Amino acid sequence: MRPESNHVVFWSPEADETLQALIRDAADQEACLLWIGENDSWLARGPLDFGESRYHTIRLGVVTPLAVLFDVLDDPPTVIVLDIWHGKSRFERSASRRPRA
């Protein structure tokens, strides 16, 4: 594990909108807020130790059942959350975007 670092975490407008919808629509809002808090903690303390690399500085982190796609910047230490989804939510979104044959 890398020495503890403190990154500033920003949410893109799209990710923040999705986050608000996840909280609003959650069957168990308290559990949802706990998962989000755990994600935020990882993002702020050690984003390079959270999840796995996707490409360049983009990473994918999962605290089941939530997943976040985020970008890690070094100077200044910053994390930008690009997307968040819950379990099948992303699959459903992707399926709705596919062209119909």
VEXPA-416813 format. One record per residue: residue number from 1; residue in three letters; x, y, z of N, C-alpha, C in turn. Coordinates in pm, whole numbers, plus 50000, padded with zeros to 5 digits. Layout:
% VEXPA-416813
NUM; ALA; X; Y; Z; X; Y; Z; X; Y; Z
...
END
This chain:
% VEXPA-416813
1; MET; 50084; 49883; 50000; 50000; 50000; 50000; 50089; 50124; 50000
2; ARG; 50051; 50222; 49926; 50125; 50347; 49917; 50105; 50429; 50045
3; PRO; 50199; 50521; 50071; 50176; 50610; 50186; 50042; 50681; 50169
4; GLU; 49976; 50706; 50281; 49844; 50769; 50275; 49853; 50905; 50208
5; SER; 49761; 50928; 50117; 49756; 51056; 50049; 49616; 51112; 50065
6; ASN; 49606; 51240; 50048; 49475; 51304; 50055; 49444; 51368; 49922
7; HIS; 49350; 51311; 49853; 49306; 51363; 49724; 49175; 51438; 49744
8; VAL; 49160; 51544; 49669; 49033; 51615; 49666; 48945; 51541; 49566
9; VAL; 48822; 51511; 49604; 48731; 51435; 49519; 48624; 51528; 49462
10; PHE; 48615; 51530; 49330; 48511; 51604; 49259; 48423; 51505; 49185
11; TRP; 48297; 51536; 49173; 48203; 51454; 49096; 48166; 51531; 48971
12; SER; 48175; 51466; 48855; 48129; 51530; 48733; 47979; 51554; 48748
13; PRO; 47924; 51652; 48677; 47780; 51677; 48689; 47695; 51553; 48658
14; GLU; 47735; 51476; 48559; 47661; 51356; 48522; 47666; 51251; 48633
15; ALA; 47786; 51232; 48690; 47801; 51134; 48798; 47724; 51180; 48922
16; ASP; 47727; 51310; 48951; 47654; 51361; 49066; 47503; 51342; 49049
17; GLU; 47455; 51364; 48928; 47312; 51343; 48899; 47274; 51196; 48920
18; THR; 47360; 51106; 48871; 47335; 50963; 48888; 47340; 50926; 49036
19; LEU; 47435; 50982; 49108; 47447; 50958; 49251; 47319; 50998; 49324
20; GLN; 47269; 51116; 49295; 47146; 51164; 49360; 47028; 51071; 49328
21; ALA; 47020; 51023; 49204; 46913; 50931; 49166; 46927; 50798; 49239
22; LEU; 47050; 50748; 49254; 47072; 50622; 49326; 47025; 50634; 49470
23; ILE; 47060; 50745; 49534; 47018; 50766; 49673; 46866; 50777; 49682
24; ARG; 46809; 50857; 49594; 46664; 50880; 49596; 46585; 50751; 49572
25; ASP; 46633; 50666; 49481; 46560; 50547; 49441; 46597; 50421; 49518
26; ALA; 46694; 50431; 49609; 46741; 50313; 49682; 46632; 50257; 49773
27; ALA; 46618; 50126; 49773; 46524; 50061; 49863; 46571; 50078; 50007
28; ASP; 46703; 50077; 50027; 46763; 50095; 50160; 46859; 50212; 50151
29; GLN; 46810; 50333; 50174; 46892; 50453; 50159; 47009; 50455; 50256
30; GLU; 46991; 50404; 50376; 47100; 50403; 50474; 47216; 50317; 50424
31; ALA; 47187; 50199; 50372; 47292; 50113; 50318; 47358; 50179; 50197
32; CYS; 47279; 50243; 50113; 47332; 50312; 49995; 47430; 50420; 50038
33; LEU; 47394; 50498; 50138; 47483; 50605; 50187; 47611; 50548; 50248
34; LEU; 47602; 50432; 50314; 47723; 50368; 50367; 47817; 50325; 50256
35; TRP; 47762; 50265; 50149; 47845; 50223; 50035; 47910; 50344; 49969
36; ILE; 47834; 50449; 49953; 47887; 50571; 49891; 47998; 50629; 49979
37; GLY; 47977; 50629; 50109; 48079; 50678; 50201; 48207; 50597; 50193
38; GLU; 48193; 50466; 50180; 48312; 50381; 50168; 48386; 50409; 50037
39; ASN; 48311; 50426; 49928; 48373; 50464; 49800; 48448; 50596; 49815
40; ASP; 48383; 50696; 49872; 48444; 50828; 49890; 48572; 50820; 49973
41; SER; 48569; 50737; 50076; 48686; 50721; 50162; 48805; 50667; 50083
42; TRP; 48781; 50564; 50002; 48887; 50508; 49918; 48938; 50612; 49818
43; LEU; 48846; 50685; 49758; 48885; 50784; 49658; 48971; 50894; 49717
44; ALA; 48942; 50937; 49837; 49018; 51045; 49900; 49151; 50998; 49958
45; ARG; 49153; 50879; 50017; 49273; 50832; 50087; 49373; 50761; 49998
46; GLY; 49324; 50679; 49907; 49418; 50597; 49830; 49361; 50552; 49697
47; PRO; 49332; 50646; 49609; 49266; 50607; 49484; 49347; 50511; 49396
48; LEU; 49479; 50515; 49409; 49560; 50424; 49326; 49564; 50283; 49383
49; ASP; 49516; 50266; 49506; 49505; 50134; 49567; 49362; 50081; 49562
50; PHE; 49273; 50157; 49501; 49132; 50122; 49493; 49097; 50079; 49353
51; GLY; 49042; 49961; 49341; 48997; 49913; 49210; 49111; 49872; 49121
52; GLU; 49087; 49889; 48992; 49187; 49848; 48892; 49195; 49950; 48781
53; SER; 49311; 49951; 48719; 49336; 50045; 48611; 49257; 50006; 48487
54; ARG; 49205; 50105; 48418; 49133; 50081; 48292; 49215; 50130; 48174
55; TYR; 49251; 50257; 48173; 49340; 50312; 48071; 49393; 50445; 48121
56; HIS; 49518; 50472; 48091; 49587; 50592; 48137; 49562; 50614; 48286
57; THR; 49494; 50720; 48322; 49472; 50752; 48464; 49331; 50714; 48511
58; ILE; 49255; 50647; 48425; 49117; 50607; 48458; 49118; 50474; 48532
59; ARG; 49039; 50467; 48639; 49029; 50345; 48719; 48883; 50309; 48743
60; LEU; 48859; 50183; 48776; 48727; 50132; 48810; 48736; 50073; 48951
61; GLY; 48654; 50127; 49042; 48652; 50078; 49179; 48514; 50024; 49213
62; VAL; 48512; 49918; 49293; 48385; 49855; 49330; 48378; 49836; 49480
63; VAL; 48272; 49885; 49539; 48231; 49850; 49675; 48090; 49797; 49655
64; THR; 48080; 49665; 49645; 47956; 49599; 49608; 47840; 49651; 49692
65; PRO; 47732; 49690; 49630; 47693; 49673; 49491; 47719; 49796; 49403
66; LEU; 47797; 49893; 49453; 47824; 50013; 49373; 47959; 50004; 49304
67; ALA; 47967; 50068; 49188; 48093; 50078; 49115; 48110; 50223; 49070
68; VAL; 48236; 50268; 49068; 48266; 50404; 49022; 48377; 50400; 48918
69; LEU; 48363; 50484; 48819; 48467; 50506; 48720; 48526; 50642; 48752
70; PHE; 48659; 50649; 48771; 48718; 50774; 48815; 48856; 50797; 48753
71; ASP; 48894; 50923; 48752; 49023; 50968; 48698; 49107; 51018; 48813
72; VAL; 49235; 50978; 48818; 49325; 51019; 48925; 49430; 51113; 48866
73; LEU; 49437; 51232; 48921; 49535; 51332; 48877; 49636; 51355; 48990
74; ASP; 49763; 51377; 48952; 49870; 51389; 49052; 49889; 51529; 49108
75; ASP; 49885; 51630; 49025; 49925; 51763; 49069; 49822; 51868; 49031
76; PRO; 49741; 51910; 49122; 49731; 51870; 49262; 49660; 51735; 49273
77; PRO; 49678; 51663; 49386; 49615; 51532; 49403; 49462; 51544; 49399
78; THR; 49406; 51494; 49290; 49264; 51511; 49263; 49205; 51383; 49207
79; VAL; 49081; 51355; 49244; 49005; 51245; 49184; 48878; 51306; 49125
80; ILE; 48848; 51268; 49002; 48724; 51311; 48938; 48640; 51187; 48912
81; VAL; 48524; 51180; 48976; 48434; 51068; 48954; 48358; 51094; 48824
82; LEU; 48371; 51000; 48731; 48310; 51014; 48599; 48174; 50946; 48590
83; ASP; 48157; 50835; 48663; 48032; 50761; 48657; 48019; 50676; 48783
84; ILE; 47898; 50647; 48822; 47869; 50556; 48933; 47746; 50477; 48894
85; TRP; 47742; 50353; 48934; 47624; 50271; 48905; 47609; 50164; 49010
86; HIS; 47488; 50111; 49015; 47450; 50008; 49111; 47418; 49880; 49035
87; GLY; 47491; 49776; 49063; 47463; 49645; 49004; 47420; 49648; 48861
88; LYS; 47294; 49610; 48835; 47246; 49599; 48699; 47207; 49733; 48638
89; SER; 47212; 49842; 48716; 47173; 49973; 48663; 47250; 50008; 48536
90; ARG; 47382; 49986; 48539; 47464; 50022; 48423; 47429; 49932; 48305
91; PHE; 47407; 49802; 48331; 47370; 49710; 48224; 47240; 49757; 48159
92; GLU; 47144; 49794; 48243; 47016; 49840; 48189; 47034; 49966; 48105
93; ARG; 47121; 50059; 48152; 47147; 50181; 48075; 47213; 50148; 47942
94; SER; 47312; 50057; 47945; 47383; 50019; 47823; 47289; 49951; 47725
95; ALA; 47204; 49862; 47776; 47112; 49789; 47689; 47014; 49885; 47623
96; SER; 46974; 49990; 47694; 46878; 50084; 47636; 46941; 50171; 47528
97; ARG; 47075; 50180; 47525; 47144; 50261; 47425; 47174; 50181; 47298
98; ARG; 47168; 50050; 47307; 47203; 49967; 47190; 47101; 49984; 47080
99; PRO; 47149; 49992; 46955; 47053; 50003; 46845; 46972; 49875; 46832
100; ARG; 46848; 49889; 46800; 46760; 49773; 46782; 46774; 49722; 46639
101; ALA; 46776; 49592; 46624; 46788; 49532; 46490; 46654; 49525; 46420
END
